[in-house]
Amino acid sequence: MKVVVCGAGIAGLAVAWWLGRDGHDVLLVERAPGRHGAGYMLDCQGPGYDAVARMGLQPLLQERAVSLSELVYHDEDGGVRERFTDEGPAGDRMVSVMRGDLEDVLHDVLAPGTEVRFRSGVEAFTDHGDGVAVTLTDGSVERADLLVGADGIHSRVRALAFGAEDRFLRDLGFHTAAYVFDDEQTARGLGDALHMMDAPGLQAGAYPVGAHRVATLFSHRVPAGTPLPGDPRAELRRVYGTTGWIVPHLLDRCPGPAEVYYDRVAQIELPTWSRGRVTLVGDACQAMSLLSGQGAGMALAGAEALAAELRRGGGDIAEALRGYEERLKPVVLQRQEEARGMAEEFVPALAP
Ligand SMILES: Cc1cc2nc3c(=O)[nH]c(=O)nc-3n(C[C@H](O)[C@H](O)[C@H](O)COP(=O)(O)OP(=O)(O)OC[C@H]3O[C@@H](n4cnc5c(N)ncnc54)[C@H](O)[C@@H]3O)c2cc1C
């Protein structure tokens, strides 16, 4: 079977790995010019960890694991408000890694014949019933048995197959940002702890990534539907510019827009995940938001479920896609609901 997968993030790489292993001919197209940078720390746990284990990737992930032994809450003036010590190893069913490291591991284990084409994406497709003609952004056309949209929460494939994003996106009322910068002195000062500071309507955090780098995380309340800013760095300065602790230093080290992750905190709710010979996997169909701490894990689980159902379907694609959705959707809906339940507590309320 020939499969075009759009998006070489966690879901797309995992789908490509499973399908390549099953002997399918996979073309992975990715909009970015190359592999992504570090991104942010992900806890890979539960079904996601189990999927990683079945892929045999734990040793590779353990080598790159981010290990933090404390969570320290600061007041705005920098004083320590609360400290939580990790009571011991997180257990053998969880590993924390930087998103870029997880993607690197997935890239490195792809089947030899799998083609990854950067600076490429899906422009359009025509479903002929017995196959799908996929027009790529360079104008070339790939004929495939299946098109998989693994292109994240703002999925282009979903928009082409199902319609505009605003019909499916549930905005939880926060914007969030993350970036990494080199700074040995600050990394040393952070010890091996995740540090958080909160104030009405916002929170900022920092943690060391190895001995030389610092990762940041910012989240703040916004009215649902607030458009994303054109310049994330300027927006972070506007929102966090007057806060204390080490936030001014973190803002000074903010890189250019290409290296800053900035997005709304949102979920995707779709009545169905597949249409004809097109299906979705990962955040494109099941985004649960960072509040769940399970999006990447469930993207891995989804990739495995899709491949397993295609294997089981023995060529009956419609049946396989039905089975994939039936298998995973109940878990996704439950995780999404749990995440929404955490929204009120996530960031302190705005001052009245
Ligand atoms: C700050 C933060 C912390 C998080 N913490 C956790 C956690 O602890 N545990 C956890 O499990 N999850 C966590 N998540 C969620 C997790 O990151 C996502 O659920 C996961 O990345 C989804 O993977 P994906 O491959 O579906 O989508 P993405 O990671 O968004 O990847 C999509 C890929 O498609 C590419 N793409 C996009 N559009 C196109 C296009 N038009 N054409 C071609 N390519 C395209 C993108 O460049 C990207 O490579 C967190 C998220 C955030 C923001």
The ligand as a Gaussian input file, in Angstrom:
#p B3LYP/6-31G(d) Opt

LIG

0 1
 C        3.820000      23.372000      26.222000
 C        3.267000      22.018000      25.895000
 C        3.485000      20.955000      26.766000
 C        2.985000      19.687000      26.453000
 N        3.222000      18.665000      27.322000
 C        2.822000      17.415000      26.994000
 C        3.131000      16.311000      27.852000
 O        3.740000      16.460000      28.928000
 N        2.755000      15.064000      27.462000
 C        2.095000      14.859000      26.276000
 O        1.797000      13.690000      25.966000
 N        1.757000      15.885000      25.462000
 C        2.101000      17.162000      25.780000
 N        1.794000      18.209000      24.948000
 C        0.984000      17.970000      23.728000
 C        1.822000      17.463000      22.552000
 O        2.908000      18.319000      22.287000
 C        0.953000      17.338000      21.305000
 O       -0.235000      16.657000      21.604000
 C        1.731000      16.558000      20.230000
 O        2.857000      17.304000      19.831000
 C        0.843000      16.245000      19.041000
 O        1.634000      15.628000      18.046000
 P        1.209000      15.720000      16.506000
 O        2.306000      15.037000      15.772000
 O       -0.184000      15.270000      16.366000
 O        1.188000      17.268000      16.164000
 P        2.389000      18.295000      16.129000
 O        3.360000      17.992000      17.198000
 O        1.777000      19.643000      16.083000
 O        3.114000      18.005000      14.726000
 C        2.521000      18.367000      13.505000
 C        3.579000      18.364000      12.414000
 O        2.981000      18.692000      11.173000
 C        3.712000      19.729000      10.541000
 N        2.773000      20.503000       9.732000
 C        1.827000      21.373000      10.178000
 N        1.123000      21.841000       9.134000
 C        1.632000      21.264000       8.035000
 C        1.306000      21.360000       6.652000
 N        0.323000      22.158000       6.214000
 N        2.023000      20.632000       5.786000
 C        3.046000      19.814000       6.209000
 N        3.381000      19.689000       7.510000
 C        2.683000      20.416000       8.396000
 C        4.339000      20.508000      11.680000
 O        5.456000      21.259000      11.267000
 C        4.691000      19.378000      12.644000
 O        5.919000      18.792000      12.311000
 C        2.248000      19.495000      25.251000
 C        2.016000      20.567000      24.391000
 C        2.517000      21.818000      24.709000
 C        2.258000      22.963000      23.764000

